[in-house]
Structure formats: structure tokens, C-alpha cells
């Protein structure tokens, strides 16, 4: 009888623990994105012999819709990327043409950075497509964090074999994420830094994407402005509106 009670307790505790991991991921996603968000940022692509800087504006609504307008450099000014659920559309002002990205382009680098076009599509799928487990607690950037391991569910086609993420216990800040391939080899590290109050929310205002196998190479995304919970017209997420975006 005692053994049965002990096993029941362990099972109940394990289920509760898993649910808590899901809740932590959800709260972290809600903090960073919110129901709607407008942001301005500078993206720096850093290589051993050169650095390229880009500025942009982004509008997003929920997890399925976002649109990004490139402001600089001059040769890319006016380029627009539209995400509609699992689709990515691009407007190229130099030829005044809107194209839908085919699957063959999704694995390519986004604007020469260490992000891919596929990252833009799948950025919201972590909470639904992965099984989560709390591994313990660790300190990152001075914050006491939950350390959570995420592995893809059996019916999910994922390029990642495992993702490990550190989220602060107090404010649900995403401060560190490691991406591993199917052979458990580290591919990318994302670090959240310079936590500040921006747009009424405490968030990491600088994100660093660091490839594991490319020494001296990384991409920095630095928020300069952010507004959450603002009213955004649905029209802005339409294909027809892309060339009119300012």
C-alpha cells in the first residue's frame, strides 16, 4: 500500500512539474510578445573582418502575424517581410515585386544574418511542438533561472534534436537558449542581455545569436523602442499592404 501511494505521488508530482514547464514557457512568450507589439531595432551582423548594421521596424499580432520593414542600409530600404502563419512573403522595392518564399529558401540566411527564413516561420512553435522538462535551476546574467529542456514531439518535423532554455523565475525573462541537432551537437546559442524596462515591460533589450562552429561570428538584435498591447489594424498584415508600408 505504501509503495502504491509513493508511486502515485511520484506520478502526480511529475505531471505537475511538466505542466509547470509549459506554463513557464507560455509566460515567457507572453512577456516578450504580448497580444500585439510594435518595435524598432538595430541588427548587427558581426564577422571576423567586417560588421554590417541594419535598422528595421516590426509589427506583430499574436503568434501568427508579423511584418518587418527594413529602413537601412540604403540598398535594402523598403524591403518588407510578412509572416502569415506558416508562410513568408517578401516585397522587393527595387523591382516592385512581392514573392512567396518557397520551402527551398527557408533554410537560407535571413538578410545575411545568423537567422534563417525558417526561424521567422517557426518562432512561435516551441510551446506547441515540444515536450518540456525542468532540469533544475541555474544563475544566468545574475538572475535565478529555471533550466528547461525541450525535445520535439514524435509527430513534429524539427531540425532540432533538443533545445535547452533558461528563463528567470521572477520575471520570466528568456536569458539563454541552446539549440542542438539530432546528434546532440550544439549548433546555436542565443543570449538575452541588457535587461531594461521598455514599453512598460522588463525585457532583454539585446539578443545575441552565436553559431557554435563559426569563430568570431554572431548577430546582435538590439531593441531601441517597443510598445505592447497597442491597436494594430489587420490590414497591415495583408499582402496588398506590403508595398504601402512606411
N, C-alpha and C positions, 0 to 999 in steps of 0.2 A: 504493500500500500504506500509506504514511504517512497519507494522507488518510482511508483506511478505519479505521485504528487510532485516529486522532483523533476521528472521528465516533462510533466505538464507545465511546470513553472518555467523550465528552460525554453520550451516551445513558445509559450506566451511571451517571454522576455525577448526572444529572437524576433518574433513578428513585430513587437512594439518597436524594437531597435530599427528594423528595416523601414517601418513607417516613418520613424523619426528622421531617417536619412532622406527619404522622399520629401518630407516637409522642409528640411534644411535647404535642399536644392531649390525647391519651389520659392522659398522666401528670398534666397539669394538672387534668383532670376527676377522676381518681382521688384527687388530693390534696384537692380541695375537697369531694368527696362521700364517697369510700370505699365499702365494701360496705354498711355501714349507718351512719346518722348521726342523732343527736338534737341539736337546737339550740334555744336561746331567743334571741329578738332583739327589738329595738325598731325599728319602721319609722316614719320621719318623712316626711310629705308636706308639702313646703315650697312655698308660693305667695307672690307678692309682698305680699299683705295678710294672710295667715294661715298658721299651721302646725298640722298635725294629727298626733298621735302615737298609735301603736298598738303593743301588745305581743302576742307570739304564741309558740307552741311548734310545732316541726315534727319529725316522724319520717320517715325515708326509708330505702328498701331498694333498692339498685341504682339503675338509671336509670328504672325503670318505675313505682315505687310511692312515694308520699309523702302525708302527711296533715298538715294545718295546723289548729291550734286557736287561735282569737282569744281573748285574755284581757282586753283593754281596747281602746277605751273601753267603758263600760258598755252602750251601746246595741248593740254588736256582740259582747259577751261570749257565748261558747258557740258562735259560728258556726264551722263546720268545712268545710274544703275537702279533698276526696280526689281524688288523681290516680291513675288506674289505666290505665297505658299511654297511649293517646291520648284518654282520657275524663276529664272533670272533673265531680265531683259536689259539691253544696253542701247542708249541713244548716243550716236556719234555725230557731233555737230559739224565736223569738217565735211562730211558727206550727206548730212541731214538724213540719216537713216537710223531706223530702230530695228534691232535684231534680237531674236530669242536665242540664248546660248544653248547649243546642242550639248548632249552628255559628254562628247569628246573634249569640250572646252572647260568642263567643270573642274578638272584636275589641274588646270593651268594656274599660274600665279595671277593673283588679282592686282592689277596696276603695278606689277613689278615688285610687290611686297612679299613677305613670307607667309601671307594668307593665300588661300586658293579661292576660286569662284565657288567651289563646293562648300567651303566654310561658310559662305554667306547664306547658302540654302539651308544647311543643316545646323545652324547655330542654335535653333530652338528645340532640337530633338533630344537633347540629353536627358531631360526629365522623363520622357515617354519611352525611349528606346533602350534604356539601360537599367540593369538590375544594380541596386546600390547597397553598399555595406560600410558601416562606420568602422574604421580600423583603429581609431584611438584619437588622442589629442596631441598637437604639436604647436609650437610657437613660430609664427611667420610674421616678419616685419613688426615684431613687438606685440602681436595680437595672439591671444589664446584661440586656437582653431580646431574645429572638427576636421579630421582627415578621413575622406570618404573615397572608397574605391567603386568604380562603375565599370561593369562589363556588359557588352551588348547582349540583348535577348536573342534567343535561338532563331527567331523569325526575322531578325533585323540584319540587313546587309550593311555592315560598317567596315570602314578601313582601319578602325582602331580595335586592337585586341583588349585594351584596358585603358581607362582614364583614372587618374588619381587627382583629387581636388581638395584644397584646403580652404575652409570657409570659417570666418571668425564667429565665435559663439555669441558675442554681444550684438553685433550689427549686421551679421550675415554678409560680410564682405568677401568676395572671391579674390583671394590673395595669391594663390599659386595653383597651377594646373599642369600635370604631366600627361603627355599623350604617348602611348606605346603601340607598336604594331602587333601583328598576330604572333610574332616570335618573341614578344615581351621585350623588344628593344626600344629604348627611348627615342622618339622622333622629334617632338617639340616640347618646349616649356613656355608657359605663359605666366608672367608675374604681374600682379596688381600692386602699384606703388603710389606714393604721394596722396594719401587719403585726405580728402577735403570735403567741406560742405559745398555742394554745387547744385543750384536749383532747389534748395531745401532738403537735399538728401546727402548723407555721408557716403561717398563712393571713392574708389581708387581712380584718381584722375589721369593716371598714366598706366598703360598696359605695354608690356614688352613681350614680343614673340621671338623666341630664340631657338633656331634649329640645332639639334644635337650634333649633327655631323658636319657643320659648316662653321669653322672657327672664324671669329671676328664678324659674324653676320647676325643681324637682328632687325626687327621692325618695332618702332615705338609709335603708339597711338596716344596722343595727349589731348584730353578734353579741355577746351577753353571756355565752353559755355554749355549748359544743359538745363532744360526745362521739362518738368514731368507733369503728367495729368492735364496737358493743355488740349484745347479743342483743335482737331485736325480734320479738314474736310476729306471725305473718302475719295473725291475726285483726284487728289494729289497722287493716289496710288494707281491711277489708270495709265494704260499705255499711251493713250492720246495726249495726256498731260505732260509727258516727259520732256518734249521739246519746248514747252512753255515754262518749265520750272526756272525760277530765278533765285 
